[in-house]
Amino acid sequence: MIFRFLKRILQVSGKHGTNIRQSFVFSILESICQKVPIGLAAITIIKLMNQELSPSDSFLIFAVLVISVVLQMIFHYINDQLQSDAGYRVFADLRVSLADHLRKLPMGYYTAGNIGKLSSVLSSDMMFIEENVMRTISQVANYLFNTMILVVFSFVLDYRLGLVVAITLIIYYFLIEQLAKASLDEGQIKQQQNEKLTNEVLFFLDGIAVMKSFNRLGRSSKSLRSTFEKSKQITLDMERIFTRNLGKVYILLATSTSILLGMSFYLYDSGIFSVEYLLALTLFYLGLFIPLKALSGDVALFAIMDACLDRINEVFNVEVLEDKGEKVVPQDSNNLAEIEFENVSFGYDTNLVLNNISFKLAPKTITALVGPSGSGKSTIANLLARFWDVQQGKIKIRGTDIKDIPLADLMDSMSVVFQQTYLFQDTILNNIKLGHPKATREQVIEAAKKARCYDFIEEFPDGLDTVIGEGGESLSGGQRQRISIARCILKDAPIIILDEATASVDADNEYYIQQAISELVKNKTLLIIAHRLNTIKSADKILVIHHGNVVEEGTHDELVKLNNLYSKLFRLNSPI
């Protein structure tokens, strides 16, 4: 398992693999230097016992000792630099690669309850490997060198000692594999529980205001405490299993050391070894198994890191939206529909949301989607923005299938105003420039004025340079919406998707937002998800969606006269 993990690390290290291999070599060189004092001590004991230690020998031994210590420090420094550089660079690149991969995933992945998993992978999983992997690689290098020295030295001294060492190492290998398997199983359970814990914490923090307002914070805290308690129990179970298996390894190494020392005394009594060799061997065998004990203690780390790599790979294995399109969106519709849905079907898992729907939107017109909650309105908008891919049929912009258009070009051709606006923890200027990063300050001001947000922006001490909190928490909902519309105005895309921005704001903000939207949609093709019918009376076309089908189509007046679903919804003035 250990070597399989090292192979996986080299596979993900990419161009930094050379540094890891060099680190491995310098770890072995450092290990050699660490063993020199033991060898020198053995030589000194033998010479002292034989009264053969001359001043020149003492000087030579001291010189070799000093050189070995200096070299060990040099090798350790080089190894430490290589480890730090390789470790952090590998995982910096891995984070960038993962972020690029996440950018290409369909929105369905994020709405399917994977946020906790992503938080855990991007933070704890990667951080755990990053902080431990290079140190454990040094342990493996030390283990390999000590194993080689142990086997060769023992067989050179006496084949019986060599056989004991060989048998010990074989049993050690099987015990380590057993320990690794148990640790890997528990490590996977532990990381899965960490994901659940992250989800539970996020859920608790997101809902804390609601829980407090209904005096149910105790119940929510109870659930969180239960998750923490389960995490603690899983950790204790893992430690218990690991300690039990690790004890077998320690017993093996202690037993083997006792047998080797006992055999050394036997060989001394038999006259095969001198007392000097006996003392030297005692010193040698007492210290040689220490790296093996250290490596066995790190097996749990390898197991957890292996489980972390599995979870990272799970994210990388999620299928991305195909982006192989090479066609350019035509500048002119040439009498084609600006937007066309052609026999489109789509569902989440086994739940069919849209059933073979077809409709066309003419250029520079306003089309509203209405229908009961869950009818498929938002799904239509999401499919147009290619947050998901259709499972059947085609969506076309000016006659071109959106799958044949590069995603970057597709996104440039449309702006989306979400009902729940998200602003970044940055200046208002940069939040608006998100729509057009190269825009001048004057262009931003012009867009802000058109979006009816420049007046309240000027009231801030720093104006456009005011830094707003994460998510725009320092602004009201209406102010956030107007800033969101300002960046869409600045982007100046020909297609606008609007999840009705006035659905949850006060009357004053609604007035300003309606004015901002009027500026936004001038000479644009607008698809609006309508929640309040009185806002879409002037739409050029209204599509009534019910059970995933377009059941009615026409203007407001035409649909009211039909006296069907739209008319009923309009009379009831129900949320739709």
N, C-alpha and C positions, 0 to 999 in steps of 0.2 A: 504493500500500500504506500509506503514511504517513497519508494522509487517511482511509482506511478504518479504520485503527487508532484514530485520534482519534474517529471516529464511534462506534466500538464502546465506547470509554471513556466517551463522553457517554451512551451507552445504559445502561451499568451504573452511572453516577454517580447516577442518580435525582434526589433533591431537592438534591443537591450540584452538579448540572450548572451552576447559575448561577455558583457560585464559580469553576468551571473556565473558563467563558466570560469572567468578569471578569479572571481571571488572564491569559488570552490577550490581552485588551485592554491591560492594564498592561504586558505583555511588549512589545507593539508601542510603547507610549509610552516605555518604557525604551530600546528600540532607537532610537527617534527621537532621544532625548537623547544616546545614544552617538555618533550621527552628526554632531551639532552641532559638536563640536570639529574634525572633518575639514572641514566647511564653513567654519568660522571660520578655520582654517589656510589654506584656499584663498583666502579673501577677503583675509587679511592679506598673503599672498604677492603677490597681484595689486596691492594698494595700495602695497606696498613697492616693487615693480618700477616702478610708475608714479609713485613718490614722492608718493603722495596720502594717506599715512597720517598724519592729524592727531591731536593729543592727544585730542580728543573721540572720534575713531574708535577710538583705542586703548582709551579708557575704556569705550566702548559694547561693543567686542568682548570686553573683560575681563568686563564685567557680564553679558553674554549667556552667556559661558563659565561663570561662577560659577553663574548661575541654572540652566543646563542640567545642571551637575554636581549641584547640590542637588536638582533635580527628578528626576534619574536615581536618586539615593540614595533619595528618597521613593518613587518608583515601584517601585524594587527591593525596598524594605521591604514595601510593600503587596502586591506580587506574591509575595514570599516567604511572607508570612502567609497569603495566599489559597491558595498552593500547598500549604503544610504542612497547613493546615486541611482543604482539599478532599481532598488525597491520602490522609491518614490516616483521615478520616471515611468516605470512599468505601469504602476497603478494610476498615474496621472494620465497616461495615454489610454489606459483601459477605461477610465472615467469619461474621457472625451469620446472614445468609440461608443461607449454605452449611451452617452447623451445623444450622439448622432443617430444611433439605432432607435432610441426612444422618439426622436423627432419624426421618424418614418413610420411609426406604428399607428394603426387605426385608433380612432378615439374610443372604440369599443373596449380596448384593452384597459383604458384608464377608468372607464365607467363600470367595469366588471369587478370592482372591489380589490384592485391590485395596488392601490396607493400605499397601503401599509407595507406590502411586500417590497415595492420600489424604495420606500424610505429605508427599510431595513437593509436592502442590498446595497444602496448607494452610500449608506453611512456605516452601520455596524459590520456588515459582511466584508466590504472592501477594506475598511479600517483595520479589522482584525487580522486579515491576511497581510496587509501592508506592514503592520507593526511586528509581526512574528515570523514571516517567511524567511527573511535573510538570516536571522539568528539561527533558525532551525536547520538551514542549509549548512551552516558552519558545523553544527552538531553532527550532521550526516558525514561531512568530510572527516571530522575527528574520529567518528565511528569506523569508517572505512580504513583509515590509516592504522588505528589501534588494532583492528581485526587482523590486518595483514601482518603487523609486527608480532602480535600475539601468536598467530599460527606458525610463522616462520621461526621465531625465536624458540618456541616450545619444541618443535620438531628437531631443530638443530641441537638442542640440549639433550633431549631424550625422546624417543618415539612414543613412549608411554605418556609423557606429559603432553605431547602433541595430540595424541588420541583423545585425552580428556578435554583439551581445549576444543578440538573439532566437534566432539559430541555436545559439549556445552553450547557452542555456537549454533549447531543445528537445532537443538531444543530451544535456544534463545530465539531463533528465527520464527519457529512455530508459535511460541508464546507471544512474540511481538505481533504476529499476524492476527492471533486470537484477540489480543488487546486492541489492535487497530480496528478490527471488525466490530467489536463491542462498542468502542469509542465512536466509530463512524455512525453506527445505528443511533446511538444516543445523541451524537452531535447533530444529526439531521432532525431528530425530534426537538432538540434544544433550539435550533435555528428556526424551525417552524413555529415554536412557541414564542420566540422573540418577535416573529412577524405578527402573531396574534396580539402580543402585548403592545406592539407599536400601533396596530389598528385600534385596540381598545383605548389607548391613551389619546389618539387623534379623535376618536369618537367622543370621549369624555370632554376634551377641550372644546370641540366644535359645539357640543350641546350643553355646555355648562350654564349658559345664560338661561336656556329654556328650562333645564332641570331646576335651577334655583327659583325661577319664577313660579313653578308648580310645586315647589317644596319637595322635590323628588331627588335632591342631590345625594341623599343617603343611599337610596336604591342604586343610583348610578355608581356611587363610590364603592358600594358593596360588590358590584360586578367587577370593577377595576381591581379591588383588593383580592377578589377571587382569582383573577388572572395573574396577579403578582404572586399569590400563594402557589398557584399551579407552576409558575415559572421557577419558584424557589424549590418546589418538590422535584421537578425535573432535573434541576441542577444538582440537588442532593443525591438523586438516584444515579445520575451520571458519575458523580464523585464516588459513590459507593461501589458501583460496578467497576470503575477504573481502578480504584484502590485495591479491590479484591484481585483483579487480574494482574495489577502491578506487583502485588505481594508475591505472586508466583515467580515473577522475573527476579525479584530481589532474593527470594529463597534459592533460586537456581544459581545466581551469581555467587551468593554467600557459600552455598554448598560446593560449588566448583572451586572457589578460592581455597576452601578448607581442604578439599581433596588434593589440589595442586601443592599446597604447603605440606600436607601430610606425606605425599609422594616424594617431595623434595627432601624431607627429613629421612624418609626410608632410603632414598638414594645416598644420602649422606652417611647413614648408618652402614650401608652396604659398601662404603668406601668409594662409590662412584663420584660423588661430589665432595669437595673440600668444604670446610666450614665457611671459607670466604664466599664460595659460590652459593652456599645455603643462605647466608645473610643477604647477598645480592639478589637472589631469587625471591626471598621473602619481601624485600623492598619492591621488586619489580611487580610481583603478582598482586600485592596489596593495592598498588596504584593503578594497575592496568585496566581493571574492570570499571573504574569510575566513569569514563566516557560512555560505556554501554548502559550504565544506570541512568546517566543524564539523558541519553537518547530515548530510553524507554519511558522516562518521565515526560518527554515531549510528544509521545505518540498521540495523546489526546489533542494536542495542538494541531498535529497533522490531520487528525480526523475531522476536527471542526473546520479547519481551513479547506479540507476537501469538500465538506458539505457546503461551505460558503461558495466555493467555485462552482458546485453543482447549481446552486441557486442563481449565481451570476449567469451561467450558461443557459438556464431556463429562460431568462429575460432575452438573451441574445437569440435564442431559438424561436421566439415569437415571430410569426411571419409578418414582414413589413408590407406596406402598400407598394405595389409594383410601380416603379417610376422609370419606365423605359420609353415614355412618349417623346417624340421628336417633332411633332407638328406644332405649328405656330397658330395661335388664335387669330383668325382673320380680323383685320381692322374694321371691316364693314360686313354687315350681315348679308348683303346681296339678296335681299328679299327672303332670307331664311329666318326662322325663329331665332330670337336671341338665346332662349333657353328651351330645350325640348326634352321631356321625359317620354321614352318610347318603351312601352310594355315593361315597366320597371317593377320588380318584386324584391322584397328584402325582409329579413326577419332576424331576431336575436335568438340564437340557439334554435329551438324548435317553434318559437312564437313568431308567426308570420305577421308583420306589421303593415307592409304595403303589398297589395295583390294586383299585379299586372296593370299598373296605372299608366296613363298616357295623357299628356297635355302639352301645350305650347305657349310660350310667353313672347309677345311681340317686343321689338326693341323700344326702349325708352317709355315703357308702360309700368303701371303699378298693379301688381297682382297680390291679392291677399289670400292666405290659407286660413280657413276657419273650420271648426269642428269640435266635438266634445274632447275632453281630456283623454289622451291615449289613442287618439284616432290616427296619428302618424304625421302630424304637421311638422314637428321638429325633425323627424326622421327625414322628410323630404329636403329640408334645408341642409341638414348634415350631409346627405348624399350629394347634393349639389356642390357643397364645399369639399367634397371627397374626404370627409372625416372617416367614412366607411366606403367600401366598394359595393356596388349593386351585385346581387346574386343572380339576377336575370334582367335582361333588357339593356338599354343604353340611356345615358344622359349626354346631351349634346349642347355645346355652346357654339352658336353660329354654324351649325352643321358638322362640327368636329366633336367626336367622342372625347369626353374629358379624360379617359384613360390614355388617349393618344397625345395628350398635352403634358409637357413636363410639369411636375407639381409646383415648382417655383413660379412658372408662367401662369398656371391656373390660379394660384393664390394672388398673383399680381393683378389678375383680371377682376377680382371681387373684394369687397369689404364686408365684414360681418359685425353687426352691432348686437351683442348678446344682452339678454335681459339682466343677467347678473354680470355687471362689469367688473373686470379685474384691472387694477392699476398697479404698477411696480413701485417698489420703494426707491424712488428716484425723483428728480425734479419734474415739475409739471411740463416743462419744456421738452425733456427727453421722453416723457410719456406720450406727448402729442407727436413728437418726431418719429415715434415707432411706425407711423404710417408712411413716412418718407424721411429716412435717416439723413439724407443730404439736403434737406430743406433749410432755407435761411431762417433767421430769427423773424424777419419781416413776414415770411410766408406762414410761419407758425402763428404769429399774431393775427394775420388775416383769417386763418382757419378758425382760431379761437373766437374771433369776433362773429364770424358766420355761425358758429355753434352756440352763440349766446353765452359763452363762459368767460370772456375776457374781462367783463366788469368785476366779477367776484375774484378772479385771479389777481387783478390789480390791487385789491384790498389787502392781500397778503403782503407782509413787509418785504419779502424778496420777490414778489411777483411771479413771473414764469420760472424763476430759479428756486422757488419754494420746494423743499423736499417733502413729499407726502409719505405717510406710513404705508406699510405693506398692505396691498389690496386696496389702497386708497382710503384706509380707515379714518383718516383725519377729515375726510370730506363727506358731505351728505350724499344720499343715493342719487339725487337729481344732478348734483355737481359732477359726480363720477360719470353719469351718463353723458353729460354734455362734453366732457373731456374726451370720452370715448368717440363721440360723434365728430369732434374736432379732428382727431387723428384719421378718421375715415374720410373727412372732407379733404384733408391734406394728401391722403393717398390718391384720391381722384380716380378710383377704379370704376369701370363702366357698369358693373353689376353690384347691387347692394342687397344683402340679406339682413333683414331686420326682425329680431325677436322683440316684439313690440315693447319699446323702451319706456312707455308711460304706464305700464300695467300696475306698478307698485310705487308711484310717487304722488306727492301732494299736487293740488290744483295749480299752485304757482309754478312749481317746477315743470308740470305737464305743459303749461303754456310755452315756456322757454324751449322745452325739448321739441315740441311740435314745430316751432319756428326753426330750430336747428335742423330738424329732419327735412323740412321744406328746402333748406339750403343744400342739404346733402344730396337729395334725390333729383336735383335739377338736371335734366338731360341724361338721366340714368335709368337702368332697368331695375326696378325694385320688387323684391319678393318679401312680403311681410307676413309674419306669423301673428295673427290677430287674436288678442285676448279680450278686447272690448270692441264690440261691433260699431259703436258710434264713431270710431276713429277711421273706419275704412269705407264709409259711404261713397266717397269720391273715387274709389279704386276703379281702374279700367276693367278689371276682371276679378271675380271672387270664385275661388275653388273651395267647395265644401267637401271635406274629407270625413269619411265615416267607415270604421272597420277596415281601414286600409284601402278604400276605394274612393274615387272621385264620384260622388253621388249627385252633385249639382254644380253648374258652372254658368256664370253670367254676371251682370252688374247687380248692384244692390237693389235697384227698383225691380229688375227682372226676377230676382230670386224671392223678393217679398211677395210678388204677385203669384208665384208658384204655390205658396202656402204649404211648403214642405219643411224639411229640417232647418234650413236657414231662417225661414220665417218664424218658426217656433223658437229658435235660439234668440232671434232678435226681439221677439215679444217678451220673452222671459228675461232678457238682458242678463243671461247666466254667464259665469266665467267659462270661456272656451279656449 
